[in-house]
Amino acid sequence: MPFAAARFLLIAVFLLAVAEGQNRQVRNPLANDPEAVVAGRGLFVEKCSPCHGPSGEGGHGPSLVEGRGIRRLSDPELYSSVKNGVPGTDMSGFPLSDEQIWQIVAFSRSLIAPAAEQPAPGDIQAGGEIFWGRGGCSSCHSIRGQGGVIGPDLTDIATLRRGDQLATSITKPSEAVADGFRAVEVTLPGGKDVKGIAKFENNYTLTLLDREGRLHFLRKKELQQIAYPAGSLMPADYGDRLSEKEMQDLLAFLSRQTLRK
């Protein structure tokens, strides 16, 4: 190939790569707009839920919540998937306006974004009062060194969990018990019963953290009984204890517990 032609080809490839990189950096103009997410939810339920489920959980089409594919796509690539469809699949494009497509993209992003990046429609201050007050959450959980220790630390929980995961952890705590918080009940040599969580365990010893925050270093052969109750120590009745508004406020408070600035 002549030098001039080769040089032209290299320049063309370079410019194409730059354009592609710039395209991937383009962001949804409606990103972080709560109203766009709400509108996108309605469009998603109407257009996309028959295949992807009403909450993106999957069905005939792949899950948009657990699937890794959507996480890898840029906003323009998501936009193109909705507008033009996905070649080689059953997904066809939708004849929607640009704004409507970006709204669907905004909602789709909200399905996988951590709670800290999602809208918080509740009253954050009121939610804090529930957490530190009558909700009793701080008796087991701590935030920035304040509170109990028998439950997971929630200082950065909004970075680590999605909004729906936060809600499930409150209303259905036994669905997913965090590592290091397995419930355990033992009967000591003198007959005293102790309940808590197993912080460390091997074939011979058990380190148990009780509800008062005390550590017990135990030899298994000396215990009268040891049992592992199924599920979490956390009460499962918060859905009944708290009103719908109170639950929304508590979730708003938790969704802003992050170490990000």
PEKA-V219546 format. One record per pair of residues at least 6 apart in sequence whose C-alpha atoms are under 8 Angstrom apart, sorted by the first residue. I is the first residue (numbers start at 1). J is the second residue. Records with the same first field share a line. If there is no record, write none. Layout:
# PEKA-V219546
I = J, J
This chain:
# PEKA-V219546
23 = 76
24 = 74, 75, 76, 77
25 = 74
26 = 74, 75, 76
27 = 74, 75, 76
28 = 75, 76, 102, 105, 106
29 = 102
30 = 36, 102, 103, 106
31 = 106
32 = 106, 117, 118, 119
33 = 106, 119
34 = 119
36 = 103, 106, 107
37 = 103, 104, 106, 107, 110
38 = 107
39 = 103, 104
40 = 100, 101, 102, 103, 104, 105, 106, 107, 108
41 = 103, 104, 107
43 = 100, 103, 104
44 = 54, 104, 107
45 = 53, 54, 55
48 = 54
49 = 55, 56
50 = 59, 60
51 = 58, 59, 60, 61, 62
52 = 58, 59, 60, 61, 62, 63, 64
53 = 59, 63
55 = 111
56 = 63, 64, 65, 108, 111
57 = 63, 64, 65, 66
58 = 64
64 = 70, 108, 111, 112
65 = 111, 112
66 = 112
70 = 78
71 = 112
75 = 105
78 = 105
79 = 101, 102, 105
81 = 93
82 = 92, 93, 94, 101
83 = 93, 94, 95, 96, 101
84 = 92, 93, 94
85 = 91, 92, 93, 94
86 = 92, 93
110 = 117, 118
111 = 162
112 = 162
113 = 162
114 = 158, 159, 160, 161, 162, 163
115 = 158, 159, 160, 161, 162, 163, 166, 255, 256
116 = 158, 159, 255, 256, 257, 258
118 = 163, 255
120 = 251, 252, 255
121 = 248, 249, 252
122 = 245, 248, 249, 250, 251, 252, 253
123 = 248, 249, 250, 252, 253
124 = 249, 250, 252, 253, 256
125 = 249, 253
126 = 246, 249, 250, 253
127 = 246, 247, 248, 249, 250, 251, 252, 253, 254
128 = 249, 250, 253
130 = 136, 137, 246, 250
131 = 137, 138, 250
132 = 138
138 = 146, 147, 148
139 = 147, 148, 149
140 = 147, 148, 149, 150, 151, 152, 211
141 = 147, 148, 149, 150, 151, 152, 153, 154
142 = 148, 149, 151, 152, 153, 154, 155
143 = 153, 154, 155, 257
144 = 155
148 = 213
149 = 213
150 = 181, 196, 197, 209, 210, 211, 212, 213
151 = 181
152 = 178, 181
154 = 254, 257
155 = 257, 258, 259
156 = 257, 258, 259
157 = 254, 255, 257, 258
158 = 254, 255, 256, 257, 258
159 = 257, 258, 259, 260
163 = 251, 255
166 = 251, 254
167 = 251
168 = 175
169 = 175, 176
170 = 236, 238, 239
171 = 236, 237, 238, 239
172 = 236
173 = 231, 232, 234, 235, 236
174 = 230, 231, 232, 234, 236
175 = 231
177 = 231, 232
180 = 197, 198, 199, 200
181 = 197, 198, 199, 232
182 = 197, 198, 199, 228, 231, 232
183 = 195, 196, 197, 198, 228, 229, 230, 231, 232, 233
184 = 195, 196, 197, 198, 208, 226, 227, 228, 229
185 = 193, 194, 195, 196, 226, 227, 228, 229
186 = 193, 194, 195, 223, 224, 225, 226, 227
187 = 193, 194, 223, 224, 225, 226
188 = 194, 222, 223, 224, 225
189 = 222, 223, 224
191 = 224
194 = 210
195 = 210, 211
196 = 208, 209, 210, 211, 233
197 = 208, 209, 210
198 = 206, 207, 208, 209
199 = 206, 207, 208, 209
200 = 206, 207, 208
201 = 207
203 = 220
204 = 219, 220, 221
205 = 217, 218, 219, 220
206 = 216, 217, 218, 219, 220
207 = 215, 216, 217, 218
208 = 215, 216, 217, 218
209 = 215, 216
210 = 216
239 = 247
